Every structure is written in structure tokens, then in C-alpha cells.
Amino acid sequence: MFCNQCGTQMPENARICPNCGADMGAGQTPFQQTQGAGTNAGQMPFQQTQSAGTGAGAVQPGYGQPNQQMYGGAPMMGYSVPPQTNMGNVGAVFKNAPGEFAGRVKRMGISMFCLLGIIAAMLFLVAPFMNFASIHVNEKVEVPSYSSYFMGSSYSSKVSVKASVGLNLFELSQLSGTVARLADKLGGADTDDLADALEGAEDYLVRELEDEMDTDIKDSSVKEVFGTARLVLKGRAAVLVTPWILIVCGVGLLVFTVTNHRKLKLVFSVIPLACLIWLMICSGHFFSIMGIGAWAIILGIVLGLISALKDA
């Protein structure tokens, strides 16, 4: 028999354990019997305890068997394994990066057309308030020197003259109305007739002005001045309605860009184009008088058309 306290083997009729001194009286049950039926004779007590615990679904680390955890397919004895880092995922990220980047670019491209429409709408809204027609003067003019007044000499010097004037569409419209009223009071002349007369006399007036100033006038300066004058005289209706049309088209393009209405986006991008062509015809020298406002209208038309044609 075995001691039910320390497990030491002792004679069957022993009352006291020779190892630990435990009383093996009548009320005590021999230790082999306490393990239950089905236990092999050669099985150690701690193995039986572990088997019983395993059957109940619990494992007792440190009693009979070290703590075992798997790491990389191999058991690690006696301690817990730190969190794993799969280095293979790093390579997969770099491998899939081009495809993911292309997908993001594609998704960005779809929203980008919507953004272009919004930018075009903003340009239409602000263009009427920006410098539309510009007149620049950058000339060197010969003027008599101070010595000529005192010494009678004819010395002269060249002086640089620089000036610039910019008019937005509302200012051009107001100026056109003023000129029309003035022409009507002076002789009842039609502004279209005055514009035709100015166009016919353009070369003559430039030559007279050059002779009077005794200097050459740049061709670009001539086109800026006469182009603006012809726009004011001949484009009275165009400069009157165009700024308001641009504002309406800006609001419409903004609304229908947000709602993604393709056909109406196209309509509100084409209407400013028609107005721009109207202004070109009236001025005659449109690309010479173009200010930042004109460039804003052109850029808005281009972006609006791209947004309307490309957006799904």
C-alpha cells in the first residue's frame, strides 16, 4: 500500500507512515484506491491527477508537464510566446502597392472631374469682377531737355512712359452706356457706326499720333486701345448681359455639378463660350486686350466642358 499523504510505499498492515508519520487508521483509504478505477498500476500519482484534469478540460501548467506553446510550428517550453509578426505581409504590401495606387488614382480621377466643375463654377462667378480688358502703355518718348530752354539747344532725352488700365465687365458696360448717351446727345450717331469709323481710321490715327509724339507706337499698344474702344462702342449689348449670364451660369454649373447632372453641366458651360465669342467679334483685337478676367472665363469654359464630358 501507499501513504495517502506522501505516497510512500509501505506494508499493507502498517498504521503509521514511516516517512511522514501520517496515521493510517481505520478511517483512511489507501492512496491507490483514491485514484479511481481504470488507473494503470505503473502510473504515477501526478500523471493520474493530470489525466483527470485533462478529462475535465483543464491543464495544470507546472504540475507534471511544463507549459507548452507553439511558435513557428515548434513547441516552446516553460514560457509564453510574444506576439508574432508575419514579415511575409511586408512583402505583400509592396507587391500590391502598384495595384492599390492605381485604384486610388482611378477613384480620385472620378471625383476630380466633379472638382473641376466646381472650380469652373467659381471662375464664372468671379470673372465679371476681375480685370477683363487691359490697356498697357510702355513707351520711350523723346522730350526736350532742360538745357534747351536756357541755351537754345535742341538736346532731347528719352523718357519711359509706363501706364496700365484695367476694366472689368461691369465697368465696360457702364462706360459703353455713357458713350452711347453722349453720342446720342451730340449728334444722334449710332455707336455701331462710330465703331466702324474707328476701325477704318485706325491706321491713320496711329500714324498721326506717332508724328505728333515723334516716336513709334508698339503694335500691341495700338490693338489694346482700339480693341477696347471698339468693344465699348460695338459691344454694348454683349458687355451688358455677359456678366449677369456668367453669374447665372456659375450658380447653375455649381448646382448641377453637385447633383451630377451631365447634360445641364454641359449647357451651363457652353453658354459662357457663346458670350465669349460674341465679345471677340465685337472687340476685333480680343487676344490683345485680354485681362485676367478673360483668362478666367476661358479657363472656366475649358474646365466645365471637361467636367461635363468626362464625368460619369
Order of alpha helices (4+ residues) and beta strands (2+ residues): alpha-beta-beta-alpha-beta-alpha-beta-alpha-alpha-alpha-alpha-alpha-alpha-alpha-alpha
